[in-house]
Amino acid sequence: MRLRLAVLVISLAVIGGGLAVASLVNKKTDGLSFQATTDQAAPTTQVKIGTKTFQTELATTPQQKATGLSNRPSLPQNAGMLFVFKPKEIPAMWMKGMEFPIDFVWISDGKVADVSSNAAVPAPGATTDDLIVYRPKAPVDYVLEINAGQADKFNIGDIVEISNSQGV
């Protein structure tokens, strides 16, 4: 009797779990779509620094922040990824899985707080212990990742405008 009950409970859990996963596939919530892996698709926004405007993906979830721009062959010109940190923090960023060099633009209170330029692609065979960790000097609420060399003309204190940001 106990064995039958255990099998029934496990079967219901598997069926219920399968239904829950199936309900998330291609589900839309607040305008954001879920992919088959149930990871949320990244919303987009525009980031303007001086006269330069970047079309960016937002990285707001732990999964999006962990993946970042890794495992992509390149990034279109004037594109990037904007990492959101609410509340502010001193995030640690690295180049794990990156296939092209980038600049990190550290943003706090609507201004460029710091820039880390030309973060290089890891050497072949590099372990996670070999990777450089990049951090801003003070807490930030955003980090903008863009193609290397694009932040060369930015200065600390430059105004940063984030639009179409869906409340971030």
N, C-alpha and C positions, 0 to 999 in steps of 0.2 A: 504494500500500500504506500509506504513512504517513498519507494523507488518511483512508482507511478506519479505521485505528487511532485517529486523532484523533477521528473522528466516534463511534466505539464508546466511547471513554473519556468523551467529553462526554455521550453518551446515558446511560451508566451513572451518571455523576455526577448528572445531572438526575433520573433515576429514583430513585437512592439518596437524594438530597436531598428529593425529594417524599415518599418513604416516611418519612424521619426527621421531617419536618414533620407528616405525617399521623399519626404515632404520638404526637405531643405534643398533638394536638387532643383536648380533653376527657379527657386522661389524668389520673389521680389519683395523687399521690405524697405520702406522709405526711399524708394528710387534706386536702391542698390541691389544688384543681382548676386545670387549665390552660385558658385560654380559647382560642378559635380563633386568636388572634394569637400564641399560645404565651407570652403574658405570664402570670405566676403571679397567681392571684386572691389578694387580700389577706386574710390571716387577721385575726381580730378579738380584742380583749381589753378588759378593763375597767380604767379608771384612776380611782382615788379620791383626791381631795385634800380634806381636812377631811371635811365631810358631803356633798360633791358627787361623784357618780359619773358618769363618761362612758363610753358604749359607743364604742369606737374601732376603726378599721381600722389595721392595722400597716403601716408603710412600711419595709421592710427591704432591698428590692432597689434598685439604682440607678434602674431604670425607675419603680418606685413612688415613690421619693423625688423624682425629677425631675417627675413628674406631680402628686403631692400631691393637693390638693383643687381644682386648677384645672379649668375647664370644667364646673363643676357649678353649677346655679342657686341652690342653698342647701344648708344642712346642718341636719338635724333638731336640735331642742333636746336637750341632753345627749348629743350625739354629737361625734365628733372624729376626728382622725388622729394616731397616735403614730409618730413617726420614731425609728428605733433607730440609734444610733451606737456601735458596738463595734469598736475602742476609742473612748474619748471623743475628741471633737473640738470645735472652734468652727465649727459649720456656718453657712453663709450661706443665708438664706431670703429669698425675694422673693414678690411677689404676681402674677407673670406668669400670665395666663389666669384670674385669680380674678374671680368675679362677686358676691362678698359679703365684707364686712370680717371679719377674724378677730383673735384674740389668740394670741400665741405664749407658751407656758409652757415655759421652759427648765428641765430636770430633771437633777440630778446627785446620785448616791449616795442616791437615794430621797427627795430633798427638792427643793422649788422653789428653783432657783438664781437665777432672774431672770424677769421678765415683760415682754413687749413688747405693749402694749395697742392695740387699735383700728387695726390695720394696714389702711389704706384700699385700696379697689379702684383699680387704675390708671385714670388719666384716658383718655377715648377718644383713640385715636391715639398714646398713649404708646409710645415705643420702649423696648427693653430698657435702653438707657443712661439713660432717665428714671426707672427703677424704684428705689425705696429698697431697700437690702439690710439685712436685720435679722440681728443676731448677738448671742449671749450675751456676757457679760463674761469668762467662763472656760469651759473645756471642759465639755461635757455628754454624757450618754449617751442622753438622750431629749429630743425636742421634741414637745410636745402642741399641736396646732392645734385651736382651738375657736371657736365664734361669738364675735364681738366683744362685750365687756362681761361675759362670763362669768368672766373671770379677775380682775375688779375686787376681789373679796374675798380673793384669795390673797395671801399674804405670803411673802417670801423666808424659807426655813427650814421652811415647812409640809411635813409628811410626805406623800409620794406613795406609794400602794400600787398596784402593777400586778398584776392577777390574770388567770388563764387566758391567760398570755402565751406559751405553747408554748416556753418556754426562752429568751425574749429578755431 
